Amino acid sequence: MAENIEEKIKTYRTAPFDARFPNTNQTRNCFQNYLDFHRCNKALSARDQDTTPCEWYQRVYNSLCPMSWVSKWDEQIETGSFPGKV
């Protein structure tokens, strides 16, 4: 399974269709993938496991989210004022 994930990450071009977000507006998709990335990193790091599968979420949110949003969210996480539950 790890090879399959690594292969998908290598051939990644843009965010695939996600049935949870069928509409044109992809704001929620962007935010959810940002949260999923940080949750994945936190969960796998706590178990001392490889966090490579989390890179998928990072690539998706990087292709969907404006970089100004991402930098703002990163700053909020550092200061402890991020509105999402990570």
C-alpha positions in Angstrom: 0.0 0.0 0.0 2.9 2.4 0.8 4.2 2.0 -2.8 0.7 2.9 -4.1 0.6 6.1 -2.1 4.2 7.0 -3.1 3.3 6.4 -6.7 0.2 8.6 -6.5 2.2 11.4 -4.9 4.8 11.2 -7.6 2.2 11.4 -10.4 0.2 14.1 -8.7 -0.8 17.0 -10.9 -3.9 18.7 -9.3 -6.5 17.9 -6.8 -8.8 15.0 -7.8 -12.6 15.1 -7.5 -13.8 14.8 -4.0 -17.5 13.8 -3.7 -17.7 15.6 -0.3 -17.3 18.9 -2.2 -19.2 18.6 -5.5 -19.7 22.3 -6.0 -17.5 24.8 -7.9 -16.6 26.6 -4.7 -13.6 24.7 -3.3 -13.0 26.7 -0.1 -14.2 24.0 2.2 -12.2 21.4 0.3 -9.1 23.6 0.8 -9.6 24.0 4.5 -10.5 20.4 5.1 -7.3 19.2 3.4 -5.3 21.6 5.4 -6.8 20.2 8.6 -6.4 16.6 7.4 -2.7 17.3 6.7 -2.0 18.6 10.2 -4.1 15.9 11.9 -2.3 13.2 9.9 1.1 14.6 10.8 0.1 14.9 14.5 -1.3 11.3 14.6 1.5 9.6 12.8 4.2 11.6 14.7 2.7 10.6 18.0 3.1 7.0 17.1 6.6 7.5 15.7 5.5 6.4 12.2 6.4 7.7 8.8 4.4 10.8 7.8 4.9 10.4 4.1 1.2 9.6 3.5 0.3 13.0 4.8 2.1 14.6 1.9 -1.0 13.9 -0.2 -3.1 16.3 1.8 -0.4 18.9 1.6 -0.2 18.7 -2.1 -4.0 18.9 -2.4 -4.3 22.0 -0.2 -1.3 23.6 -1.9 -3.1 23.3 -5.2 -6.5 24.5 -4.0 -5.7 27.1 -1.4 -4.3 30.6 -1.9 -0.9 30.8 -0.4 -1.9 33.9 1.7 -4.5 31.7 3.5 -2.0 29.0 4.2 0.6 31.4 5.6 -2.1 33.0 7.7 -3.2 29.6 9.0 0.4 28.6 9.7 0.9 31.8 11.8 -2.3 31.1 13.7 -1.2 27.6 14.5 2.1 28.9 15.8 0.4 31.5 18.0 -2.3 29.1 19.1 -5.2 31.1 17.7 -6.1 28.7 14.8 -9.9 28.2 14.6 -9.8 24.6 13.5 -9.4 21.6 15.6 -6.0 20.1 14.8 
